[in-house]
């Protein structure tokens, strides 16, 4: 069976048996209710999905929100009191450089407030950004890891979302080839994916995060990619060199290395441009990143009145010191 069909089948099997995260599913339903009838699907991913991080009162659920109409979606959030900015402005930023990051809060059935950190993107862009013609690594770099559809408007939306998730798994071989060892098994393949992907982003977590993610996710990652590596052999892009071990059929060329490095440089540039958007689109963004820095750095962060009043001018020295010293603290 071709690798694409294998990936689709594996994700359909996982979707059929995986218990939905009840809190994330509740947020998905609340987003659909507030989103002006435009929410096509909600995908739950990240450290809360994999349980790679301890949950506390500041923890957020990472969600991709697939919409059919940016402006109607943000108008609905505005009317529900979830967005204070102009819907037209936020929708324009979303079209310019998808996805947007927004904050969304809703009460669950027990009356507990749940917080979603939502990457908002339309269906067409989501399909493109998990495919071989993606423009950067944002979607593909998150969705090759375990994720599940916690809300779908209908079966068509569910099927297309699962196909996009399958594609995010398939294209891993496109960007990981230059870093693969001469021969590898499924565990080494997954570890390399995490190490390379995380190292090509500016992240608040200290060193060792890739290993922690692998330990938390290996029960889902390794069996899935073991099947995919077998399928890649049938597609004649990998060869079996020993039971469970593989190697590349065609060697990595200097031109390919330059292409992949350029892809990651472009991704980093686009990710940095998104930070400027988040100041507009993410409510209470400053408090959120301070709490995140405290959680990963293990130290309390107290901003000065000047830093809090003019963060875009005066916060940079603290940011650079944090990124420089984050590995030393651990």
Buried (B, 14 or more C-beta within 10 A) or exposed (E): EEBBEBBBBBBBEBBEEBEBBEBBBBBBBBBBEBBBEBBBBBBBBBBBBBEBBEEEEEBBBBBBBBBBBBBBBBBBBBEBEBBEBEBEEBBEBBEEBBBBBBBBBBEBEEEEEBBBBBBBBBBEBBBBBBBEEBBBBBBBBBBBBBBBBBBBBEEEBBBBBBBBBBBBBBBBBBBBBBBBEEBBBBBBBBBBBBBBBBEBBEEBBBEEBBEBBBEBBBEBBBEBBBBBBBBBBEBEBBEBEEEEBBBBEEEEEEEBEEEBEEBBEEBBEBBEEBEEBBEEBBBEBBEBBBBBBBBBBEEEBEBEEEBBEEBEEBBEEBBEEBEEEBEEEE
